[in-house]
């Protein structure tokens, strides 16, 4: 089945997480310099990996939200799913402020745990409407688990 692409909703859906990610990165840039001097757990990637991975994940999230928005499913179900997504984006935006901005590593870890639950909930809601949309959030969930490992490692080592 061929789906007609709706350019404006697609552009907005992609722009929202990408812009929020850029704002988050900009706000945390000074803390990222301090991060370089911290002890880190094994399997910590080089610094350039983070913006690359986050950009890909944000684009996947945005596309997933577009699929839900244009799904043609009930407005109330779409609204609930996109609200959960919005809450998860807000929590995602907070994490770098705790980790990089405040150096509150355990609080940041707890926030990641909450983010995991929110994204899992969002993925289930998205998947119930459009299976592909739910599947597009799986790499994000895996990255949150990996970020949690790194975050907890930094908290324990510093």
Secondary structure, DSSP 8 states (H G I E B T S, - for coil): ------HHHHHHHHHHHHHHHHHHHHHTHHHHHHHTTS---TT---THHHHHHHHHHHHHHHHHHHHHHTS---HHHHHHHHHHHHHHHHHHHHHHIIIIIS--HHHHHHHHHHHHHHHHHHHHHHHHH-HHHHHHTHHHHHHHHHHHHHHHHHHHH-
